[in-house]
Amino acid sequence: MSAGLSREELEHVYGSLDEEVGEYLDNVSSTDPSVADDAVIGLIELLVGGGVVGRITLPAVPHLVDLVAPGVGDTAGLLMLLGSIAGTDDEVDIPEGSACATVANELPRMMPMLEHPDPEVRRQAVWAVAQCRRPDATLGTLLARWEVEPKLAVRADLLFAYALLDPRQAAPLVSAGQDPSEANAVRMAALFTGLDVGLPWTTESSGSMLSLLQAGERLDGCTWIDRFERPLQALVERLWVHGRADAAVELLAMAVNTDFGEHKADLLVAVREALDLDEGDRGPGGVTSRTHVLRALLDEARDG
């Protein structure tokens, strides 16, 4: 939409850039890698820090895509930022839905990134394109990517995209992805997204996830799992959100008997997450039988 426009012309259409944002945008194309990296980090903090998008964010979007299209600087990082802007559910002082709509306007220039030679760029392009939530414009291309995508990390992320855009159509692919013959990254993504597309979560599902964690699979770099969370913690939260708190407790009960080696801390974090979620359900000071079970599991995890 904004290809070929000068900064002045873009500001006339989208609004004035915040001065600090403008400086960071200029620095993204710096030949000094440290300056360019700091610029991307600064843009993330300013434009979607804490998941909040506000007035200074929307005018920056077409400028970000201007940098992505020719591959200036950290293309993957900029795509991740664009997807985070589109996917926010916390907009302040701007019309509801305007963040997603502004990024979606740039889809024609973002879609080619799905075929970029760098797999990390393709991975973040999947994230950014899907977060625009325009299945009519994007799902066909994303589904076609499944047939040709060689990198397991990208294939895993594609499952998250399908589940977001069309859970019913995604269900058969997600179900097939849980097959033991699939690669570990795809299997773990399929277990995560199975909850989103309505597949059952069983004791066997918990066992499969724990075996993947024990084998070392962590979906490293997956934007679809909060970068501040560990996979077991993220799964506990996901089960809870889907009304499967009892399944989350069963998963943790199985996990205390699983040797995670150097990732032992994952279990402690996951049980504490469950206790926090449990407190949110029952209120401060309240105690249920589930609370007692989780406290016992925490003691076992510490002693294990």
Residue pairs with C-beta under 8 A, 6 or more apart in sequence:
1 62
1 105
1 106
1 108
1 109
2 10
2 13
2 14
2 62
2 65
2 66
2 106
3 66
3 69
3 109
5 13
5 62
7 17
7 22
7 63
10 59
10 62
10 63
10 66
11 17
11 59
13 62
14 58
14 59
14 61
14 62
14 102
15 55
15 58
15 59
16 59
17 25
17 56
17 59
17 60
17 63
18 46
18 56
18 59
18 60
20 42
20 46
21 43
21 46
21 47
21 56
21 59
21 60
24 39
24 40
24 42
24 43
24 46
25 39
25 43
25 60
25 63
25 64
25 67
26 39
27 35
27 36
27 38
27 39
28 36
28 39
28 40
28 43
28 67
28 72
28 73
28 74
28 78
29 36
29 67
29 72
29 73
30 36
30 39
30 73
36 73
36 74
37 74
39 73
40 73
40 74
40 77
40 78
40 81
43 60
43 64
43 78
43 81
44 77
44 81
44 84
46 56
47 53
47 56
47 57
47 60
47 81
47 85
48 57
48 81
48 84
48 85
48 88
50 90
51 84
51 88
51 89
51 90
52 88
52 90
52 91
52 92
53 85
53 88
53 90
53 91
53 92
53 94
53 99
54 91
54 92
54 93
54 94
55 93
55 94
57 85
57 94
57 99
58 94
58 98
58 99
58 102
61 82
61 85
61 102
61 103
61 105
61 106
62 106
64 78
64 81
64 82
65 82
65 106
65 109
65 110
67 73
67 75
67 78
68 75
68 78
68 79
68 82
68 109
68 110
68 113
69 109
69 112
71 116
71 121
75 113
75 116
75 118
75 121
75 124
76 118
76 120
76 121
76 123
76 124
77 124
79 110
79 113
79 121
79 124
79 125
79 127
79 128
80 124
80 127
80 128
80 223
82 103
82 106
82 110
82 128
82 131
83 103
83 124
83 127
83 128
83 129
83 130
83 131
83 223
84 131
85 99
85 102
85 103
86 99
86 100
86 103
86 104
86 128
86 131
86 132
86 133
87 100
87 131
88 99
88 100
91 97
91 98
91 99
100 131
100 132
100 133
103 128
103 131
103 132
104 132
104 133
104 134
104 137
107 129
107 132
107 134
107 137
107 138
110 125
110 128
110 129
111 125
111 129
111 138
111 141
113 121
113 122
113 124
113 125
113 128
113 129
114 122
114 125
114 126
114 129
114 141
114 142
114 145
115 122
116 122
116 125
119 151
119 153
119 154
120 221
122 145
122 149
122 151
122 154
123 151
123 153
123 154
123 157
123 221
123 223
124 223
126 142
126 145
126 154
126 157
126 158
126 160
126 161
127 157
127 161
127 223
127 224
129 138
129 141
129 142
129 161
130 138
130 142
130 160
130 161
130 164
130 165
131 164
132 138
133 164
133 165
135 165
135 166
138 165
139 162
139 165
139 166
139 169
142 158
142 161
142 162
142 165
143 162
145 154
145 158
146 155
146 158
146 173
149 155
149 158
152 183
152 184
152 185
152 186
153 185
153 219
153 220
153 221
153 222
155 183
155 185
155 186
155 189
156 185
156 186
156 188
156 189
156 219
156 222
157 189
157 222
157 223
157 224
159 170
159 173
159 174
159 177
159 186
159 189
159 190
159 193
160 189
160 192
160 193
160 222
160 224
162 169
162 170
162 173
162 174
162 193
163 170
163 174
163 193
163 196
163 197
164 196
167 196
167 197
167 198
168 197
170 193
170 196
170 197
171 197
171 198
171 199
174 190
174 193
174 194
174 197
174 199
175 190
175 194
175 199
176 182
176 190
177 186
177 187
177 189
177 190
177 193
178 187
178 190
178 191
178 194
178 199
178 205
178 208
179 187
180 187
180 208
182 190
184 212
184 215
184 217
185 217
185 219
187 208
187 212
187 217
188 209
188 212
188 217
188 219
188 231
189 219
189 222
189 224
191 205
191 208
191 209
191 212
191 235
192 224
192 225
192 234
192 235
192 238
194 200
194 201
194 205
195 201
195 238
195 239
195 242
195 244
196 242
201 239
201 242
201 244
201 247
203 250
203 254
206 247
206 250
206 251
206 254
207 254
209 232
209 235
209 251
210 251
210 254
210 255
210 258
213 231
213 232
213 258
213 260
213 263
213 266
214 258
214 259
214 260
214 261
217 231
218 230
218 231
218 263
219 225
219 231
225 231
225 234
226 234
229 237
230 263
230 265
230 266
230 269
230 270
231 266
232 251
232 255
232 266
232 267
232 269
232 270
233 266
233 269
233 270
233 273
235 248
235 251
235 270
236 248
236 251
236 252
236 270
236 273
236 274
236 277
237 273
237 277
239 245
239 247
239 248
239 251
240 248
240 274
240 277
245 277
245 278
245 281
245 290
246 290
248 274
248 277
249 274
249 290
249 293
249 294
249 297
252 267
252 270
252 271
252 274
252 294
252 297
253 293
253 297
255 267
255 270
255 301
256 267
256 297
256 300
256 301
256 304
258 267
260 266
260 267
264 304
267 301
267 304
268 298
268 301
268 302
271 294
271 297
271 298
271 301
272 298
274 294
275 291
275 294
275 295
275 298
278 288
278 290
278 291
278 294
279 286
279 291
282 288
282 291
